[in-house]
Amino acid sequence: MSLPLLRASHSLALHASIPLNKPLTPATLNIIERILKLNQTNLPEEQLPNGAGRSNAAVLIPFCNVNEKPGILLELRAESLRSHSGEVSFPGGRADDTDPSIQYTALRETQEELGIHPGRIDVLGSIGPPEVNLRGDMHVWPFVGFVHAASTTQLKSNEEPFPSLDMTELRKQASSLEVATVFHLSLAELVSPSRQRWSLYREEQPYYAFDVTDLVRHTDVVLPTIKSDVDEMGPGTVGRLEVWGLTGWYLTMLMRILGLATQQ
């Protein structure tokens, strides 16, 4: 068997071990990390930009447990922001010249926006390659991590679930200057056909946009006014708040890599 087929068969075997309705455990994170390594299309770590530079940005796709359900944290950007205001995104942003690495950028931005210390985040890998933004002047690097409920977690075994995040506390500590609210999209909701809408990423590649309107309505946040469908992330379909554009593209890529797209 050739190496590519061997990798594919191993990856498929691992996919079945990612539950949609059971909280994430150390064993599950190990599986996700192994799948990401098997499907790595990014540059080797030693070739990542040493000084991130202003031509790079990074986002963190943050896995977590909430109410004992596995899923992903997303944020609704504050209306006061100059770019992508009122849109759904992952935590992240442009690199500073002083950032030692682009992974550091993702962790720094997550702390600035959501108040989550890097010590509470296990970086599991990336789903590269980085995409170029619409202006064509910046590469956006997607990292995958797990957010712990506390800096230290003592578990009795690799099969014991990680504690759940307190979303009320997380919303309190998020930066009101950058983030309107934070919400949790469970894996079961992520793969639900009722939430998915086929779209074309930059009019070329098919991907899913995800309806998350109901996940934000429970907050006191006013949903944004519909904007142009040409934007990088955007609110999506009229009357609904959707995860689409670059954020939706990365979510779809993650689903495909982890085999979640087949678990509907």
C-alpha positions in Angstrom: 0.0 0.0 0.0 1.4 3.4 -0.9 2.0 6.0 1.8 -0.9 8.3 0.8 -3.4 5.4 1.0 -1.9 4.3 4.3 -2.4 7.7 5.7 -6.0 7.9 4.4 -6.9 4.5 5.9 -5.4 5.5 9.3 -7.2 8.8 9.2 -10.6 7.2 8.4 -10.1 4.8 11.3 -9.5 7.7 13.6 -12.5 9.7 12.3 -15.0 7.3 13.8 -13.5 8.0 17.3 -14.6 11.6 17.4 -18.0 11.7 19.2 -20.5 14.4 18.4 -22.5 14.2 21.7 -19.9 13.3 24.3 -17.6 15.8 25.9 -14.0 16.0 24.7 -11.4 14.0 26.6 -7.6 13.7 26.5 -8.0 10.7 24.3 -10.2 12.6 21.8 -7.7 15.5 21.6 -5.0 13.0 20.9 -7.1 11.6 18.0 -7.7 15.1 16.6 -4.0 16.0 16.9 -3.1 12.8 15.0 -5.6 13.4 12.2 -4.3 17.0 11.8 -0.8 15.7 11.5 -1.8 13.1 9.0 -3.6 15.7 6.9 -1.0 18.4 7.3 -0.8 20.6 4.2 0.7 23.5 5.9 4.4 24.5 5.8 6.6 22.5 8.2 6.9 24.3 11.6 10.5 25.3 11.0 9.4 27.2 7.9 6.7 29.3 9.6 7.5 33.0 9.8 9.9 33.5 12.7 8.8 37.1 13.1 5.2 37.0 12.0 5.3 40.4 10.3 2.4 42.6 9.2 1.7 40.5 6.1 0.4 37.6 8.3 -2.6 37.0 10.5 -3.7 34.1 12.5 -7.0 32.7 13.9 -7.6 30.0 16.5 -10.4 27.4 15.9 -11.1 26.8 19.6 -12.6 23.4 20.6 -14.1 23.3 24.1 -16.7 21.6 26.2 -19.8 23.5 27.2 -22.6 21.9 29.2 -20.8 18.6 28.6 -21.1 19.0 24.9 -18.2 19.2 22.5 -18.0 22.1 20.1 -16.3 25.3 18.9 -16.2 28.8 20.3 -17.2 31.6 18.0 -17.5 35.3 18.5 -19.7 38.1 17.1 -17.5 41.0 16.4 -18.4 44.4 18.0 -20.3 46.9 15.8 -17.7 49.6 16.7 -14.9 47.8 14.8 -13.7 49.3 11.5 -13.5 46.0 9.7 -15.9 43.0 9.8 -18.1 44.6 12.4 -21.1 42.6 13.5 -19.8 39.5 11.8 -19.1 36.0 13.2 -15.4 34.9 13.4 -12.8 33.0 15.3 -10.6 34.8 17.7 -7.6 36.1 15.8 -6.1 39.0 14.0 -3.1 40.6 12.3 0.4 39.8 13.6 2.5 42.3 15.4 6.2 42.8 14.4 7.1 41.7 17.9 5.3 38.4 17.7 7.9 35.6 17.8 5.7 33.3 15.7 2.4 33.2 13.9 1.1 30.6 16.4 1.9 33.2 19.1 -0.2 35.7 17.2 -3.3 33.4 17.4 -2.9 32.9 21.2 -2.2 36.6 21.8 -5.2 37.7 19.9 -7.4 35.1 21.7 -6.3 36.4 25.0 -6.9 40.0 24.0 -10.4 39.3 22.6 -11.7 36.6 24.9 -9.5 37.0 28.0 -8.3 33.4 27.7 -4.7 32.9 28.9 -2.5 30.9 26.5 -1.8 28.6 29.4 -5.4 27.3 29.1 -5.0 26.5 25.4 -3.6 23.3 23.9 -2.6 23.9 20.3 -3.4 20.7 18.4 -2.2 21.7 14.9 -3.4 23.6 11.9 -5.6 23.0 8.9 -3.5 25.1 6.4 -2.4 26.2 4.0 -3.1 29.8 4.9 -5.6 31.7 2.9 -4.9 35.2 1.4 -7.3 37.9 2.5 -9.6 39.6 -0.1 -7.2 42.6 -0.4 -4.4 40.1 -1.2 -1.9 41.6 1.2 -2.1 39.2 4.1 -1.9 35.4 4.8 -4.4 34.1 7.4 -3.0 31.0 9.3 -5.7 28.7 10.9 -4.7 27.0 14.1 -6.7 24.4 16.0 -6.7 24.3 19.8 -8.6 23.2 22.9 -9.6 25.7 25.6 -9.5 24.4 29.1 -11.9 25.6 31.8 -8.9 26.3 34.0 -5.1 26.6 33.7 -4.6 23.2 35.3 -6.9 20.2 34.9 -6.4 17.0 37.0 -8.1 14.0 35.3 -8.0 10.4 36.5 -7.7 8.9 33.0 -7.5 9.8 29.3 -11.2 8.9 29.0 -12.4 11.3 31.6 -14.1 14.4 30.1 -12.5 17.8 30.4 -14.6 20.2 32.6 -17.0 22.5 30.7 -16.4 26.2 30.1 -18.6 28.7 32.0 -20.0 30.8 29.1 -21.4 33.4 31.4 -18.0 34.1 32.8 -16.4 34.0 29.4 -18.8 36.6 28.1 -18.0 38.9 31.0 -14.3 38.7 30.4 -14.4 39.2 26.7 -13.3 42.6 25.4 -16.3 44.7 24.8 -14.3 46.9 22.4 -13.8 43.9 20.0 -16.4 41.3 20.9 -20.2 41.7 21.1 -20.7 38.2 22.4 -19.2 34.7 22.5 -21.2 31.6 21.8 -20.7 27.8 21.5 -21.5 25.8 18.3 -21.7 22.2 19.3 -20.4 19.5 17.0 -23.9 18.1 16.7 -25.2 21.5 15.6 -22.3 21.9 13.3 -23.2 18.8 11.3 -26.9 19.4 11.3 -28.2 19.8 7.7 -30.8 22.3 8.9 -28.0 24.7 9.8 -26.0 24.3 6.6 -26.2 26.2 3.3 -24.1 25.4 0.3 -22.1 28.4 -1.0 -19.1 29.1 -3.1 -15.9 30.4 -1.4 -14.9 33.4 -3.5 -17.1 32.0 -6.2 -14.9 29.0 -6.8 -14.8 26.3 -4.0 -18.0 24.8 -2.5 -18.3 25.0 1.2 -20.9 25.2 4.0 -22.3 28.4 5.5 -23.8 27.8 9.0 -26.9 29.4 10.4 -26.2 30.4 14.1 -29.1 32.9 14.5 -30.7 31.1 17.4 -27.4 30.7 19.2 -27.1 34.5 19.5 -30.7 35.4 20.1 -30.5 34.4 23.7 -28.1 37.3 24.3 -29.0 41.0 24.4 -27.0 41.6 21.2 -28.8 43.2 18.3 -28.2 41.2 15.1 -26.3 43.2 12.4 -27.9 44.7 9.4 -27.3 42.6 6.2 -24.2 43.5 4.3 -22.7 42.7 0.9 -22.3 39.0 0.2 -18.8 39.8 -1.2 -17.3 40.4 2.3 -14.7 38.2 3.9 -16.9 36.7 6.6 -20.2 38.5 6.6 -23.6 38.0 8.2 -24.8 35.8 5.3 -28.5 35.4 4.3 -31.0 38.1 5.0 -32.8 37.6 8.3 -30.1 35.1 9.5 -26.8 35.3 11.2 -24.4 32.9 9.4 -20.9 31.7 9.7 -19.6 32.0 6.1 -16.7 33.4 4.0 -13.3 32.7 5.4 -14.6 31.5 8.8 -17.2 29.2 7.1 -14.5 27.9 4.7 -12.2 27.0 7.6 -15.0 25.3 9.5 -15.9 23.3 6.4 -12.2 22.3 6.0 -12.1 21.2 9.6 -15.2 19.1 9.2 -13.7 17.4 6.1 -10.4 16.7 7.7 -11.9 15.3 10.9 -14.6 13.3 9.0 -17.4 15.2 10.7 -19.1 16.0 7.3 -20.0 12.3 7.1 -21.5 12.0 10.6 -24.9 13.6 9.8 
